[in-house]
């Protein structure tokens, strides 16, 4: 029975492979990049074999697994499962970004390919909830390519869904993809929200994130010079504040705020400056969930320094993840 592998695999947002490799070179220099596809990078473990219970703390990786590499046939996939001694399966496309990120024809091809592998492989595996400690086979497919196969030991610090997907149901009429971003962040970071917690949302229009916070049972002070979507006007628990983030007066904030949220696309430095300026009026705030741009290599390289700036603002715990709904940004959860 195989327990470890000379290779590891990680998935990421397509286009962020270079950022992932640079990050791994910093946090795990014993992992050297190897085989690569858009949204997937394998690494050779040079110090010791990669264990299925390893999950390096990466911003850009959606999943980690010990790697068997590409498997050309279904028999090869099943032989890998037998070799590692598992009857548990995670099957997904290698890119689990929201469907609206793909053209219709590609969505159809992804689903057709995935369905074909599901029909072939699923009967050999056991269904039901996967328990912590179980080994799980990760099969990552893409139209026209052999699936890439790995395995991980399931647990609370691992991807909970196939491919690292984060299932979120977006309600009809949600005004922007911001709903999915905040909903994913709430699901992954699990902040200790209480019913009626006050949220200061910086740069709220058109209101996707606003709707997600309201649906989570919070009250929202929504700051933006542009109006929110008409469906949100008059929503219970919502207080619109017509102002730019840079013009927001600290003494204009409502009392009892517990969280700060921002998905305004402003630079990391501008956001840190705004938080520092508002800090005297945010003494009761428990933490922040903000989206920071990492659209280029320079911004990705500056991310550790930006997270350190958040710590200097009083955050005692800071974690960043590029979630499936993030495009050119990452979600950051910081608590005080």
C-alpha positions as CSV (number, residue, x, y, z in Angstrom):
1,X,0.0,0.0,0.0
2,X,1.4,3.4,-1.0
3,X,1.4,6.0,1.8
4,X,3.6,8.8,0.3
5,X,4.7,10.1,-3.0
6,X,7.8,11.7,-4.4
7,X,5.5,14.3,-5.9
8,X,2.8,16.7,-4.6
9,X,0.1,18.5,-6.6
10,X,-1.7,21.7,-5.9
11,X,-4.5,23.5,-7.8
12,X,-5.0,27.2,-8.1
13,X,-6.8,29.8,-10.1
14,X,-5.7,29.5,-13.7
15,X,-3.2,32.3,-14.4
16,X,-1.9,32.2,-10.8
17,X,0.5,29.3,-11.3
18,X,3.6,31.6,-11.1
19,X,2.3,33.2,-7.9
20,X,1.8,29.8,-6.4
21,X,5.3,28.6,-7.4
22,X,6.8,31.7,-5.9
23,X,4.9,31.3,-2.7
24,X,5.9,27.6,-2.4
25,X,9.5,28.5,-3.0
26,X,9.3,30.8,0.0
27,X,7.3,28.5,2.4
28,X,8.4,25.1,1.2
29,X,11.7,25.3,-0.6
30,X,12.0,21.5,-0.6
31,X,9.2,21.4,-3.2
32,X,10.4,22.0,-6.7
33,X,7.9,22.8,-9.5
34,X,7.4,20.1,-12.2
35,X,4.5,19.2,-14.5
36,X,2.0,22.1,-15.0
37,X,-1.3,22.8,-16.5
38,X,-3.5,25.9,-16.2
39,X,-4.7,25.9,-12.6
40,X,-2.5,22.9,-11.6
41,X,1.1,22.5,-10.6
42,X,3.0,19.5,-9.4
43,X,6.1,19.6,-7.2
44,X,8.9,17.1,-6.6
45,X,9.6,16.6,-2.9
46,X,13.4,16.8,-2.5
47,X,13.7,16.4,1.2
48,X,11.3,13.6,2.0
49,X,8.3,12.1,0.2
50,X,5.1,14.1,0.3
51,X,2.6,12.8,2.8
52,X,-1.1,12.7,2.1
53,X,-1.8,14.5,5.4
54,X,0.4,17.5,4.4
55,X,-1.3,20.8,3.4
56,X,1.2,23.7,3.3
57,X,-0.4,27.0,4.4
58,X,-0.7,28.6,0.9
59,X,-2.7,31.6,-0.1
60,X,-3.0,30.5,-3.8
61,X,-3.5,26.7,-3.5
62,X,-7.0,25.4,-3.5
63,X,-6.0,21.9,-2.7
64,X,-2.9,19.9,-1.8
65,X,-2.5,16.2,-2.4
66,X,0.2,13.6,-2.9
67,X,0.5,13.1,-6.6
68,X,0.3,10.1,-8.9
69,X,0.5,12.4,-12.0
70,X,-1.7,11.9,-15.1
71,X,-3.5,8.6,-15.5
72,X,-4.3,7.8,-19.1
73,X,-7.1,5.3,-18.5
74,X,-9.8,4.6,-16.0
75,X,-8.0,1.3,-15.1
76,X,-4.9,3.4,-14.2
77,X,-7.0,5.6,-11.9
78,X,-8.6,2.5,-10.2
79,X,-5.2,0.9,-9.8
80,X,-3.9,4.0,-8.0
81,X,-6.9,3.8,-5.7
82,X,-6.1,0.2,-5.0
83,X,-2.4,1.0,-4.4
84,X,-3.2,3.6,-1.8
85,X,-6.1,1.5,-0.3
86,X,-9.0,3.9,-0.6
87,X,-12.6,3.6,-1.7
88,X,-13.3,7.3,-1.3
89,X,-13.4,9.6,-4.4
90,X,-13.2,13.4,-5.0
91,X,-13.9,13.9,-8.7
92,X,-13.9,17.4,-10.2
93,X,-12.7,19.6,-13.0
94,X,-9.3,21.0,-12.2
95,X,-10.7,24.6,-12.3
96,X,-13.6,25.0,-10.0
97,X,-14.2,28.7,-10.6
98,X,-17.8,29.8,-10.9
99,X,-19.5,28.7,-14.1
100,X,-19.9,32.2,-15.3
101,X,-16.1,32.5,-15.7
102,X,-16.2,30.0,-18.6
103,X,-17.8,30.4,-22.1
104,X,-20.9,28.3,-22.6
105,X,-19.2,25.8,-24.9
106,X,-16.4,25.2,-22.4
107,X,-18.9,24.7,-19.6
108,X,-20.7,22.1,-21.7
109,X,-17.4,20.3,-22.5
110,X,-16.3,20.4,-18.9
111,X,-19.6,18.8,-17.7
112,X,-19.6,16.2,-20.5
113,X,-16.1,15.1,-19.7
114,X,-16.7,15.1,-15.9
115,X,-19.9,13.1,-16.3
116,X,-18.1,10.5,-18.4
117,X,-15.5,9.9,-15.8
118,X,-18.1,9.9,-13.1
119,X,-20.1,7.1,-14.8
120,X,-16.9,5.1,-15.2
121,X,-15.3,5.5,-11.8
122,X,-18.1,6.1,-9.3
123,X,-19.3,2.4,-9.0
124,X,-15.9,1.4,-7.7
125,X,-16.0,3.9,-4.7
126,X,-18.1,4.2,-1.6
127,X,-20.5,7.1,-1.2
128,X,-21.6,9.0,1.9
129,X,-19.9,11.5,4.1
130,X,-16.1,11.3,4.3
131,X,-14.7,11.2,7.8
132,X,-11.6,12.8,9.1
133,X,-8.6,10.5,8.7
134,X,-9.9,8.7,5.6
135,X,-7.7,8.6,2.5
136,X,-9.4,10.2,-0.5
137,X,-8.5,9.9,-4.2
138,X,-8.5,13.3,-5.9
139,X,-9.2,13.0,-9.7
140,X,-8.9,16.2,-11.6
141,X,-10.3,16.2,-15.1
142,X,-10.3,18.5,-18.1
143,X,-11.7,18.1,-21.6
144,X,-9.2,16.4,-24.0
145,X,-6.7,15.6,-21.3
146,X,-5.9,12.7,-19.1
147,X,-7.0,13.2,-15.5
148,X,-4.4,14.1,-12.9
149,X,-4.7,12.0,-9.9
150,X,-3.6,12.4,-6.3
151,X,-4.7,11.5,-2.8
152,X,-5.1,13.3,0.6
153,X,-6.0,12.4,4.1
154,X,-9.2,14.1,4.9
155,X,-9.5,16.5,7.9
156,X,-10.6,19.9,9.0
157,X,-7.6,21.7,7.4
158,X,-8.2,20.2,4.0
159,X,-10.4,21.0,1.0
160,X,-13.8,19.9,2.1
161,X,-15.2,19.5,-1.5
162,X,-13.9,18.0,-4.7
163,X,-11.3,20.2,-6.4
164,X,-11.4,22.7,-3.5
165,X,-14.8,23.9,-4.6
166,X,-16.9,25.9,-2.1
167,X,-20.6,25.3,-2.7
168,X,-22.6,28.5,-2.4
169,X,-26.2,29.1,-3.6
170,X,-26.5,32.6,-5.0
171,X,-30.1,33.8,-4.6
172,X,-32.0,35.0,-7.6
173,X,-31.5,38.8,-8.0
174,X,-28.2,39.0,-6.1
175,X,-26.8,42.2,-7.7
176,X,-23.2,41.1,-8.3
177,X,-20.6,38.3,-7.9
178,X,-19.7,40.0,-4.6
179,X,-22.4,37.9,-3.0
180,X,-20.5,34.7,-3.8
181,X,-17.1,36.1,-2.7
182,X,-18.4,37.1,0.8
183,X,-20.5,33.9,1.1
184,X,-17.4,31.8,0.3
185,X,-15.3,33.7,2.8
186,X,-17.9,33.2,5.5
187,X,-18.0,29.5,4.8
188,X,-14.2,29.1,4.7
189,X,-13.1,31.4,7.6
190,X,-16.1,30.7,9.8
191,X,-16.0,34.1,11.7
192,X,-18.0,34.0,15.0
193,X,-20.9,36.0,13.8
194,X,-23.8,36.7,16.1
195,X,-27.3,37.6,15.0
196,X,-27.5,41.4,14.5
197,X,-23.7,42.0,14.4
198,X,-23.0,45.4,12.7
199,X,-20.8,45.3,9.6
200,X,-19.1,48.4,8.1
201,X,-18.9,47.6,4.4
202,X,-16.5,49.9,2.5
203,X,-17.3,50.2,-1.2
204,X,-20.6,48.4,-1.2
205,X,-22.3,49.1,-4.6
206,X,-24.1,47.5,-6.3
207,X,-24.6,45.3,-3.2
208,X,-23.7,41.7,-3.8
209,X,-21.6,41.6,-0.6
210,X,-24.2,43.6,1.2
211,X,-26.8,41.0,0.5
212,X,-24.5,38.2,1.7
213,X,-23.9,39.9,5.0
214,X,-27.7,40.6,5.4
215,X,-28.4,37.0,4.6
216,X,-25.9,36.0,7.3
217,X,-28.1,37.9,9.9
218,X,-26.0,41.0,10.2
219,X,-26.8,44.7,10.1
220,X,-24.8,46.6,7.4
221,X,-23.6,50.2,7.2
222,X,-23.0,50.2,3.4
223,X,-20.5,53.0,2.3
224,X,-20.4,54.0,-1.3
225,X,-21.1,57.1,-3.3
226,X,-23.1,55.0,-5.8
227,X,-26.5,53.7,-5.0
228,X,-27.2,50.1,-4.1
229,X,-29.3,47.9,-6.4
230,X,-33.0,48.8,-6.2
231,X,-33.8,45.4,-4.7
232,X,-31.8,46.3,-1.6
233,X,-33.3,49.7,-0.9
234,X,-35.2,49.6,2.4
235,X,-33.9,46.2,3.3
236,X,-34.1,45.5,7.1
237,X,-30.8,46.1,8.9
238,X,-29.3,48.1,6.0
239,X,-28.0,51.7,6.5
240,X,-26.7,53.2,3.3
241,X,-24.0,55.9,3.7
242,X,-23.4,57.9,0.5
243,X,-19.7,58.7,0.7
244,X,-16.4,57.7,-0.7
245,X,-14.2,55.5,1.5
246,X,-11.6,58.3,1.6
247,X,-14.1,60.9,2.6
248,X,-15.8,58.8,5.4
249,X,-15.7,60.7,8.7
250,X,-14.9,58.4,11.6
251,X,-17.5,60.2,13.8
252,X,-20.2,59.4,11.2
253,X,-20.0,55.6,11.8
254,X,-23.0,54.0,13.5
255,X,-22.3,52.4,17.0
256,X,-21.9,48.7,17.7
257,X,-19.9,47.7,14.6
258,X,-18.3,44.3,14.9
259,X,-16.9,43.6,11.5
260,X,-15.4,45.5,8.5
261,X,-15.8,44.3,5.0
262,X,-14.3,45.6,1.7
263,X,-14.6,44.4,-1.8
264,X,-14.1,47.7,-3.5
265,X,-11.1,46.9,-5.7
266,X,-8.9,49.6,-4.0
267,X,-5.2,49.0,-3.6
268,X,-3.9,47.3,-0.5
269,X,-2.1,50.4,0.7
270,X,-5.3,52.5,0.3
271,X,-7.3,50.0,2.3
272,X,-4.8,49.8,5.1
273,X,-4.7,53.6,5.2
274,X,-8.5,53.8,5.4
275,X,-8.6,51.2,8.2
276,X,-5.9,53.0,10.1
277,X,-7.8,56.3,9.8
278,X,-11.1,54.8,11.0
279,X,-9.5,52.7,13.7
280,X,-10.3,55.1,16.6
281,X,-14.0,54.6,15.9
282,X,-13.8,50.8,15.5
283,X,-12.7,49.9,19.0
284,X,-15.4,47.1,19.3
285,X,-14.6,45.5,15.9
286,X,-13.8,41.8,16.1
287,X,-12.2,41.6,12.7
288,X,-12.2,42.2,8.9
289,X,-13.0,40.3,5.8
290,X,-11.5,42.2,2.9
291,X,-10.5,41.5,-0.7
292,X,-7.0,42.6,-1.7
293,X,-6.0,42.9,-5.4
294,X,-3.2,40.6,-6.6
295,X,-3.7,41.1,-10.3
296,X,0.1,41.1,-11.1
297,X,3.3,39.5,-9.8
298,X,4.3,42.6,-8.0
299,X,1.1,42.8,-6.0
300,X,1.3,39.0,-5.2
301,X,4.9,39.5,-3.9
302,X,3.8,42.4,-1.7
303,X,1.0,40.4,-0.1
304,X,3.0,39.1,2.9
305,X,4.0,42.8,3.7
306,X,0.4,43.9,3.4
307,X,-0.7,41.2,5.8
308,X,2.0,42.4,8.2
309,X,0.5,45.9,8.0
310,X,-2.9,44.5,9.1
311,X,-1.2,42.9,12.1
312,X,0.2,46.3,13.0
313,X,-3.3,47.6,13.0
314,X,-4.1,45.2,15.8
315,X,-4.9,41.9,14.1
316,X,-3.8,39.0,16.1
317,X,-4.8,36.3,13.5
318,X,-4.5,37.0,9.7
319,X,-5.1,34.4,7.0
320,X,-5.4,34.9,3.2
321,X,-6.9,32.6,0.6
322,X,-7.7,32.9,-3.1
323,X,-11.2,31.5,-3.1
324,X,-12.9,30.2,-6.3
325,X,-14.8,33.4,-6.8
326,X,-11.8,35.6,-6.5
327,X,-10.4,36.7,-9.9
328,X,-7.6,39.2,-9.4
329,X,-7.8,39.4,-5.7
330,X,-7.6,37.3,-2.5
331,X,-9.8,37.1,0.5
332,X,-8.2,38.1,3.8
333,X,-9.7,37.3,7.3
334,X,-8.1,39.2,10.2
335,X,-9.3,39.1,13.8
336,X,-8.5,41.3,16.8
